Amino acid sequence: MEVTNLSTDVLIVGGGLAGTNAAMGAAEKGASVVVADKGNINRSGDVGGGVDHFLAYLNQDPEWDTQDAFLSYVEKIGRGTGHLSIIESVFCAELPDAIERMARIGNPLTQPDGSFYRTGSMGQPGTYWINFNGKRLKPCLGEAVRKLGCTVLDKVIMVDLLTHQGAVVGGIGFHIRTGNFYVIHAKATIIATGNTNRLYENPRINPFNTWLCPFDTGDGQIMALNAGAALTNMEYMRMTLLPKGFAAPGFNALVGMGGRFLNSLGEYYMEKNHPMGNRAPRYEVVFYTLEELRKGHGPIYIDCRHLNDKDLAHLKTTLGYDKDTLPDYLTQRGEDLGAKPVEITVSEGMQAGPTEVTGSGVKIDKDSASTVPGLYACGDAADHNRCAHGAVTGGYKAGKSAADYALGLKHADSVPPSTSREEINRFMEPLNRTSGYPYRQIEDAIRKVMAEHVGPMRSEQGLKIGLDKLQRIEQYLDEMKADDLHELMRSHETRSILSVGKVMAHTALFRTESRNKPYHHRLDFPDTDNRKWCGLVVVQKKGHEFSCSFEAVP
Amino acid sequence: MLNEKIRREKMPPTFDMEKCSGCGTCDDICPADAIYMKTSDDADVPYLKYPEECWHCGSCRQDCPEGAIEIQFPPDMLSI
């Protein structure tokens, strides 16, 4: 095993949409940058294969298309889940530059004729979704990052952060093909590892058949937590509606273009249940769909038969921008959106932000800084970023802030500790075991427990039993066996997944109310209590224990 | 063993070896780390080492310079 030592101003953990924008932000400030990703930054992360939507207000209508109207919308659908002042700083203030940057790198948000194609859904007061062809977005960003002179470590998984005198000073990772270790000393480190998938039992059999990237496993959030950082909004279990056998994104395209939710009795149930009908906030659509299924009104369908030919053609095209292979899937399954309703279902759960505009993960301030010096966060791994729009804006913001911090540090203060061979060997242990459990066996047990006890119907008793079972599973982590470096990577992901599950159960127990149901639905506290619980559950690690506190959102 | 063979050959993506030039782009960019190269008859060819871990993101098909990659979904995804 070789060990490579690197030194940089800014280390970015994760090179997805947020991480690559962070790299640009830091490099354009003049900082040296290392970005490490388990995959190749040209195709990694949630939007590696493409994306079709970006949320923005464009000041084209005084009623709804302004910053004030947008923030009112955030407050309405995400009350108590984010500070508007932070969202204003990491999203609103960055938005004009983000839109310009996407054009500058070669993947503009506009249509070929230069116009914006806009749709509305998910409780929006107007048409905040910009539809665009983002299939080349990651390759363009990857090239932009390399052109700026950043050191790109493709196929390198980061497994721990380095700390020194209470600050984060870099991280350790290994190359998943060569086994080469990297010890990276950095003045500032940015977590950009996305949300946590592969966490709940998957209704489509294969745990990798997930709505969002199955290789996002909460690694960064857990590394940050272990380094002393606070996380928030970790109790929320996010779900959506998906085509029955294929966990492809596309919900916003289907609803944005006018798709209607239909039950097996032939009723358009959202139109009956919610004043905004099919365009209600996502969590409300999931909630009422679960209700329909419970009442025996399933299966559930999305009906697009009423759309005109032009809108149908746009819908089919944009679905393929969001998930390259979704059109293939629908064709091979014999579906035709214009001819008959398509069966859909509720997705697996994931740990992610409670709305499209408020996030979960590392607690950040207006400068994207965590509660630990030297550590920043962005994208779905940060608590005030979400989705493509949050990754592009908040990523760049985190990059700029981390660069400012790094370039302002006095060198004499920060002599990083050396990392011993023994410490490094610890991360390779599953490879050296001659007997043990494959990661998949451990993960399957985690997913089962999460679905049964930490799912959309929570109670004190159930959550406590869930925690007990997760702790039981934890005892087997040190008996995981990996046959190769690929499995070693997955074994590290399994550790993160289990930790995220435990954090979710703890924070869900702490919040004795329900909020954004079914994302946090306590059957023993079914109401939303804004007098007591309008705010964030903040979790930190004290020794081996988790400690929860409450931070009000005025 | 036969089941294993069917699993590997019938899971997406599939490689058309007539068109494949062995350039390794798919191996390089696959975010699942599912595609590897191997030597077969003195030529470098891609194979799907971890078929269950494919996320069907379509990156390999989009980036293949020879158009040698197809996506054929397996029965469990098409039937349930």
Boltz contact constraints between the chains, C-beta under 6 A:
constraints:
  - contact:
      token1: [A, 39]
      token2: [B, 31]
      max_distance: 6.0
  - contact:
      token1: [A, 40]
      token2: [B, 28]
      max_distance: 6.0
  - contact:
      token1: [A, 40]
      token2: [B, 29]
      max_distance: 6.0
  - contact:
      token1: [A, 42]
      token2: [B, 29]
      max_distance: 6.0
  - contact:
      token1: [A, 43]
      token2: [B, 29]
      max_distance: 6.0
  - contact:
      token1: [A, 43]
      token2: [B, 31]
      max_distance: 6.0
  - contact:
      token1: [A, 43]
      token2: [B, 59]
      max_distance: 6.0
  - contact:
      token1: [A, 44]
      token2: [B, 31]
      max_distance: 6.0
  - contact:
      token1: [A, 48]
      token2: [B, 31]
      max_distance: 6.0
  - contact:
      token1: [A, 48]
      token2: [B, 57]
      max_distance: 6.0
  - contact:
      token1: [A, 48]
      token2: [B, 59]
      max_distance: 6.0
  - contact:
      token1: [A, 49]
      token2: [B, 57]
      max_distance: 6.0
  - contact:
      token1: [A, 49]
      token2: [B, 58]
      max_distance: 6.0
  - contact:
      token1: [A, 49]
      token2: [B, 59]
      max_distance: 6.0
  - contact:
      token1: [A, 176]
      token2: [B, 33]
      max_distance: 6.0
  - contact:
      token1: [A, 205]
      token2: [B, 76]
      max_distance: 6.0
  - contact:
      token1: [A, 206]
      token2: [B, 52]
      max_distance: 6.0
  - contact:
      token1: [A, 208]
      token2: [B, 53]
      max_distance: 6.0
  - contact:
      token1: [A, 214]
      token2: [B, 55]
      max_distance: 6.0
  - contact:
      token1: [A, 215]
      token2: [B, 31]
      max_distance: 6.0
  - contact:
      token1: [A, 245]
      token2: [B, 77]
      max_distance: 6.0
  - contact:
      token1: [A, 245]
      token2: [B, 80]
      max_distance: 6.0
  - contact:
      token1: [A, 246]
      token2: [B, 77]
      max_distance: 6.0
  - contact:
      token1: [A, 324]
      token2: [B, 58]
      max_distance: 6.0
  - contact:
      token1: [A, 325]
      token2: [B, 56]
      max_distance: 6.0
  - contact:
      token1: [A, 325]
      token2: [B, 58]
      max_distance: 6.0
  - contact:
      token1: [A, 325]
      token2: [B, 71]
      max_distance: 6.0
  - contact:
      token1: [A, 328]
      token2: [B, 71]
      max_distance: 6.0
  - contact:
      token1: [A, 329]
      token2: [B, 73]
      max_distance: 6.0
  - contact:
      token1: [A, 332]
      token2: [B, 73]
      max_distance: 6.0
  - contact:
      token1: [A, 332]
      token2: [B, 78]
      max_distance: 6.0
  - contact:
      token1: [A, 333]
      token2: [B, 78]
      max_distance: 6.0
  - contact:
      token1: [A, 486]
      token2: [B, 33]
      max_distance: 6.0
